Amino acid sequence: MSTSRQKSAADRVAKWDKRYTAEGVKSIIEAEKPVFLQNNTASTADLVQHETMTKQVLNQEGVSVAEIPDYLSFSREVWAKRRRYAGETLAIEVATILGKWVARKLAQSILETIRSQVYNIPAPTP
């Protein structure tokens, strides 16, 4: 019969402290920085492209300047979800976000236009 000792919080903290030294973390970051930079550059360019397309939709719809930041926030949320989900799951997630912004008094038709024209995401199937 073997007995296993459960690690105490102090043991876990001590193990973590050994592993995460300033030098160790620095070397990991320095080694991965080119990849981080490449990924950030690509995702930032994609975000800017979608923000520009969103602004074009807002301009066509005649949205007031005061409301543009809220619509851009909606667009950024959709952009982030699109990077994480796909298919019907994405459509459901975006529908939830859309409902939140409609509750905040943004026009549902404009939000749906952004969803479909900028991101090419259909409404979820009932």
Secondary structure as GFF3:
##gff-version 3
##sequence-region A 1 126
A	DSSP	alpha_helix	9	19	.	.	.	ID=ss1
A	DSSP	alpha_helix	22	61	.	.	.	ID=ss2
A	DSSP	three_ten_helix	65	67	.	.	.	ID=ss3
A	DSSP	alpha_helix	68	84	.	.	.	ID=ss4
A	DSSP	alpha_helix	87	103	.	.	.	ID=ss5
A	DSSP	alpha_helix	108	113	.	.	.	ID=ss6
A	DSSP	pi_helix	114	118	.	.	.	ID=ss7
###
